[in-house]
Amino acid sequence: MIKTIEIVSLSSGIIGESFATHELKIGVKRLESMGLQVRFSKNALKGIEYIKNHPEDRASDLLDAYANPDVDMILCAIGGDDTYRLLPYLFDNDELQKTANDKVFLGFSDTTMNHFFCRIKFRKNHERRSDG
């Protein structure tokens, strides 16, 4: 059962901007009204410029959410067109391979690319298990 969700900003930092505060509060309230505990990744609320300029921190947020056993679901705050910049931080040292699991991962738009990253990870794990 999903109890705790962590919201990550993998493409856009818009939810960290003051002009989005009203919408952010509405969204959190709706999720909490469904009995969910809502938390934000370390960098999710740092704003557009920070998120744009720090793909390494966005990747770290995703990896941390996967690694945290208290997080049942990862929710991407918004889509965008910048997720491809996470690639080196997720794959260069097999970081995603080491941490991703079958945790619920939800998002839209650019998050399709994140789902593709995870599918690669799951396929590699399945192939590895099949070889042994």
Backbone as CSV, one residue per row, in Angstrom:
resi,resn,N_x,N_y,N_z,CA_x,CA_y,CA_z,C_x,C_y,C_z
1,MET,0.831,-1.167,0.000,0.000,0.000,0.000,0.889,1.248,0.000
2,ILE,0.476,2.233,-0.756,1.225,3.478,-0.844,0.802,4.394,0.299
3,LYS,1.773,4.765,1.125,1.518,5.664,2.249,2.296,6.967,2.118
4,THR,3.550,6.851,1.668,4.417,8.025,1.586,4.904,8.214,0.164
5,ILE,4.722,9.429,-0.348,5.239,9.748,-1.678,6.295,10.835,-1.545
6,GLU,7.268,10.756,-2.411,8.286,11.805,-2.477,8.174,12.468,-3.837
7,ILE,8.069,13.777,-3.808,7.963,14.562,-5.036,9.352,15.032,-5.428
8,VAL,9.712,14.743,-6.670,11.003,15.152,-7.223,10.778,16.107,-8.385
9,SER,11.758,16.947,-8.639,11.722,17.860,-9.791,12.883,17.473,-10.695
10,LEU,12.603,16.658,-11.691,13.670,16.137,-12.544,13.889,16.954,-13.807
11,SER,12.926,17.795,-14.174,13.069,18.594,-15.387,12.945,20.084,-15.137
12,SER,11.977,20.479,-14.360,11.709,21.896,-14.129,11.577,22.161,-12.633
13,GLY,12.054,23.314,-12.226,11.975,23.690,-10.823,10.839,24.635,-10.510
14,ILE,9.835,24.630,-11.361,8.753,25.609,-11.222,8.032,25.534,-9.880
15,ILE,7.956,24.351,-9.278,7.226,24.259,-8.002,7.951,24.971,-6.867
16,GLY,9.189,25.358,-7.084,9.940,26.094,-6.079,9.826,27.597,-6.215
17,GLU,9.078,28.041,-7.192,8.925,29.483,-7.422,7.746,30.031,-6.627
18,SER,7.852,31.263,-6.183,6.798,31.872,-5.359,5.467,31.963,-6.091
19,PHE,5.495,32.140,-7.410,4.241,32.244,-8.162,3.489,30.913,-8.251
20,ALA,4.141,29.819,-7.870,3.492,28.504,-7.915,3.057,28.018,-6.536
21,THR,3.238,28.828,-5.526,2.931,28.416,-4.150,1.477,27.992,-3.981
22,HIS,0.562,28.735,-4.557,-0.865,28.422,-4.426,-1.179,27.036,-5.008
23,GLU,-0.704,26.777,-6.214,-0.946,25.495,-6.865,-0.283,24.356,-6.098
24,LEU,0.911,24.617,-5.586,1.634,23.605,-4.816,0.837,23.222,-3.570
25,LYS,0.321,24.211,-2.873,-0.472,23.936,-1.668,-1.727,23.136,-2.001
26,ILE,-2.375,23.466,-3.100,-3.575,22.720,-3.519,-3.210,21.261,-3.798
27,GLY,-2.135,21.052,-4.529,-1.717,19.694,-4.857,-1.379,18.861,-3.633
28,VAL,-0.633,19.441,-2.725,-0.264,18.728,-1.498,-1.512,18.412,-0.685
29,LYS,-2.397,19.371,-0.581,-3.639,19.164,0.185,-4.467,18.016,-0.413
30,ARG,-4.543,17.963,-1.729,-5.304,16.877,-2.391,-4.675,15.520,-2.109
31,LEU,-3.371,15.451,-2.194,-2.696,14.183,-1.918,-2.884,13.770,-0.462
32,GLU,-2.767,14.722,0.447,-2.957,14.422,1.858,-4.398,14.024,2.165
33,SER,-5.345,14.579,1.416,-6.756,14.218,1.631,-7.029,12.763,1.244
34,MET,-6.119,12.174,0.482,-6.231,10.761,0.116,-5.484,9.876,1.110
35,GLY,-5.026,10.468,2.197,-4.334,9.713,3.229,-2.845,9.525,2.979
36,LEU,-2.289,10.257,2.029,-0.873,10.120,1.701,-0.023,11.093,2.500
37,GLN,1.150,10.636,2.876,2.138,11.531,3.474,2.992,12.050,2.323
38,VAL,3.113,13.362,2.238,3.832,13.987,1.128,5.135,14.579,1.636
39,ARG,6.190,14.253,0.930,7.488,14.841,1.230,8.117,15.284,-0.077
40,PHE,9.065,16.166,0.000,9.754,16.673,-1.186,11.221,16.270,-1.124
41,SER,11.783,15.987,-2.274,13.208,15.667,-2.312,14.003,16.911,-1.910
42,LYS,15.240,16.691,-1.596,16.116,17.743,-1.073,16.135,18.989,-1.959
43,ASN,16.084,18.806,-3.268,16.247,19.935,-4.193,14.984,20.337,-4.938
44,ALA,13.901,19.640,-4.730,12.685,19.842,-5.525,12.141,21.265,-5.478
45,LEU,12.319,21.940,-4.369,11.718,23.269,-4.197,12.719,24.408,-4.344
46,LYS,13.840,24.156,-4.976,14.885,25.184,-5.083,14.705,26.139,-6.254
47,GLY,13.698,25.960,-7.067,13.401,26.923,-8.124,13.967,26.583,-9.487
48,ILE,13.481,27.306,-10.453,13.783,27.039,-11.866,15.281,27.100,-12.165
49,GLU,15.935,28.175,-11.773,17.354,28.339,-12.115,18.222,27.273,-11.459
50,TYR,17.981,26.989,-10.193,18.781,25.979,-9.506,18.605,24.612,-10.169
51,ILE,17.373,24.237,-10.395,17.102,22.923,-11.004,17.736,22.844,-12.389
52,LYS,17.604,23.916,-13.162,18.184,23.938,-14.511,19.705,23.778,-14.460
53,ASN,20.342,24.398,-13.492,21.799,24.427,-13.447,22.444,23.272,-12.684
54,HIS,21.629,22.393,-12.103,22.195,21.311,-11.295,21.571,19.946,-11.608
55,PRO,21.842,19.419,-12.791,21.305,18.093,-13.117,21.832,17.010,-12.174
56,GLU,23.032,17.197,-11.630,23.585,16.210,-10.696,22.732,16.111,-9.434
57,ASP,22.182,17.236,-8.993,21.325,17.210,-7.804,19.960,16.609,-8.111
58,ARG,19.465,16.827,-9.318,18.197,16.194,-9.717,18.364,14.685,-9.753
59,ALA,19.472,14.228,-10.310,19.737,12.785,-10.358,19.880,12.229,-8.940
60,SER,20.563,12.946,-8.096,20.729,12.525,-6.713,19.385,12.402,-6.000
61,ASP,18.483,13.336,-6.270,17.146,13.267,-5.669,16.422,11.988,-6.079
62,LEU,16.510,11.633,-7.359,15.851,10.421,-7.835,16.473,9.182,-7.187
63,LEU,17.780,9.128,-7.155,18.469,7.986,-6.558,18.154,7.867,-5.070
64,ASP,18.129,8.992,-4.381,17.818,8.985,-2.951,16.395,8.496,-2.696
65,ALA,15.464,8.922,-3.532,14.069,8.494,-3.368,13.936,6.989,-3.582
66,TYR,14.633,6.470,-4.582,14.609,5.017,-4.796,15.234,4.271,-3.625
67,ALA,16.289,4.810,-3.073,17.011,4.123,-2.003,16.306,4.206,-0.651
68,ASN,15.425,5.163,-0.483,14.773,5.365,0.809,13.639,4.357,1.014
69,PRO,13.766,3.458,1.973,12.717,2.453,2.187,11.413,3.042,2.730
70,ASP,11.454,4.273,3.231,10.240,4.915,3.743,9.386,5.523,2.635
71,VAL,9.937,5.630,1.436,9.217,6.205,0.299,8.580,5.067,-0.490
72,ASP,7.248,5.123,-0.634,6.518,4.085,-1.372,6.343,4.428,-2.843
73,MET,6.340,5.723,-3.149,6.092,6.161,-4.518,6.875,7.432,-4.798
74,ILE,7.407,7.520,-6.005,8.111,8.714,-6.461,7.200,9.410,-7.464
75,LEU,6.926,10.683,-7.235,6.052,11.468,-8.101,6.842,12.632,-8.674
76,CYS,6.908,12.696,-10.000,7.584,13.820,-10.645,6.647,15.020,-10.652
77,ALA,7.163,16.154,-10.199,6.354,17.355,-10.034,5.792,17.860,-11.356
78,ILE,6.589,17.815,-12.388,6.190,18.398,-13.669,7.097,17.822,-14.747
79,GLY,6.651,17.878,-15.958,7.468,17.431,-17.077,8.435,18.525,-17.487
80,GLY,8.848,18.483,-18.714,9.792,19.476,-19.224,10.547,18.907,-20.406
81,ASP,11.778,19.338,-20.574,12.573,18.853,-21.707,14.059,18.743,-21.352
82,ASP,14.350,18.492,-20.091,15.732,18.570,-19.648,16.240,17.310,-18.949
83,THR,15.443,16.281,-18.860,15.834,15.082,-18.129,17.059,14.396,-18.726
84,TYR,17.267,14.543,-20.008,18.413,13.888,-20.642,19.732,14.279,-19.972
85,ARG,19.777,15.440,-19.329,21.007,15.889,-18.675,21.324,15.098,-17.405
86,LEU,20.395,14.265,-16.954,20.645,13.418,-15.790,21.438,12.164,-16.152
87,LEU,21.459,11.821,-17.438,22.071,10.568,-17.885,23.445,10.266,-17.300
88,PRO,24.408,11.182,-17.385,25.722,10.813,-16.855,25.707,10.526,-15.357
89,TYR,24.835,11.191,-14.635,24.788,11.011,-13.179,24.016,9.760,-12.770
90,LEU,23.253,9.217,-13.685,22.494,7.998,-13.407,23.197,6.751,-13.925
91,PHE,23.994,6.903,-15.000,24.551,5.730,-15.652,26.069,5.600,-15.629
92,ASP,26.816,6.682,-15.467,28.274,6.586,-15.566,28.877,5.577,-14.596
93,ASN,28.378,5.514,-13.397,28.892,4.545,-12.419,27.807,3.562,-12.005
94,ASP,26.884,3.308,-12.913,25.769,2.391,-12.656,24.951,2.789,-11.436
95,GLU,24.865,4.085,-11.171,24.139,4.550,-9.990,22.679,4.113,-10.018
96,LEU,22.009,4.305,-11.144,20.605,3.895,-11.239,20.487,2.384,-11.103
97,GLN,21.401,1.685,-11.705,21.423,0.223,-11.641,21.496,-0.263,-10.195
98,LYS,22.229,0.456,-9.370,22.431,0.055,-7.985,21.239,0.362,-7.087
99,THR,20.437,1.381,-7.448,19.410,1.833,-6.506,17.971,1.625,-6.948
100,ALA,17.697,1.684,-8.244,16.308,1.604,-8.698,15.703,0.249,-8.351
101,ASN,14.425,0.277,-8.066,13.705,-0.936,-7.714,12.289,-0.838,-8.273
102,ASP,11.409,-1.693,-7.850,10.061,-1.702,-8.428,9.103,-0.750,-7.716
103,LYS,9.639,0.266,-7.072,8.842,1.304,-6.420,7.977,2.008,-7.468
104,VAL,6.775,2.424,-7.103,5.900,3.152,-8.024,6.577,4.465,-8.397
105,PHE,6.628,4.722,-9.700,7.266,5.932,-10.230,6.283,6.553,-11.211
106,LEU,5.842,7.766,-10.935,4.770,8.374,-11.707,5.149,9.764,-12.174
107,GLY,4.778,10.076,-13.400,5.005,11.399,-13.959,4.493,11.448,-15.379
108,PHE,4.734,12.554,-16.048,4.274,12.718,-17.421,5.290,13.531,-18.205
109,SER,5.078,13.637,-19.505,5.918,14.429,-20.392,7.349,13.909,-20.367
110,ASP,8.285,14.725,-19.920,9.696,14.345,-19.923,9.962,13.127,-19.046
111,THR,9.068,12.846,-18.133,9.228,11.690,-17.249,9.208,10.387,-18.037
112,THR,8.686,10.417,-19.242,8.742,9.241,-20.115,10.191,8.786,-20.260
113,MET,11.106,9.751,-20.371,12.527,9.424,-20.480,13.007,8.749,-19.191
114,ASN,12.554,9.241,-18.037,12.935,8.602,-16.774,12.424,7.167,-16.715
115,HIS,11.208,6.944,-17.184,10.676,5.580,-17.212,11.543,4.695,-18.107
116,PHE,11.999,5.244,-19.217,12.880,4.501,-20.109,14.177,4.138,-19.390
117,PHE,14.754,5.090,-18.638,15.975,4.808,-17.878,15.749,3.624,-16.948
118,CYS,14.632,3.659,-16.243,14.335,2.593,-15.276,14.089,1.270,-15.971
119,ARG,13.461,1.297,-17.119,13.222,0.059,-17.864,14.546,-0.594,-18.253
120,ILE,15.501,0.215,-18.656,16.831,-0.315,-18.973,17.405,-0.995,-17.740
121,LYS,17.280,-0.369,-16.604,17.802,-0.922,-15.356,17.149,-2.245,-15.046
122,PHE,15.809,-2.301,-15.123,15.097,-3.535,-14.800,15.444,-4.641,-15.779
123,ARG,15.587,-4.324,-17.031,15.950,-5.326,-18.032,17.330,-5.892,-17.716
124,LYS,18.285,-5.023,-17.368,19.629,-5.499,-17.037,19.589,-6.421,-15.823
125,ASN,18.817,-6.071,-14.818,18.719,-6.931,-13.635,18.111,-8.274,-13.984
126,HIS,17.088,-8.289,-14.825,16.441,-9.540,-15.223,17.430,-10.402,-16.012
127,GLU,18.149,-9.785,-16.937,19.124,-10.547,-17.724,20.207,-11.119,-16.818
128,ARG,20.641,-10.343,-15.855,21.682,-10.811,-14.936,21.199,-12.014,-14.148
129,ARG,19.941,-11.965,-13.664,19.383,-13.083,-12.909,19.208,-14.302,-13.797
130,SER,18.860,-14.080,-15.057,18.633,-15.189,-15.972,19.934,-15.899,-16.341
131,ASP,21.037,-15.152,-16.327,22.334,-15.737,-16.688,22.865,-16.683,-15.627
132,GLY,22.502,-16.423,-14.363,23.090,-17.186,-13.261,22.345,-18.415,-12.992
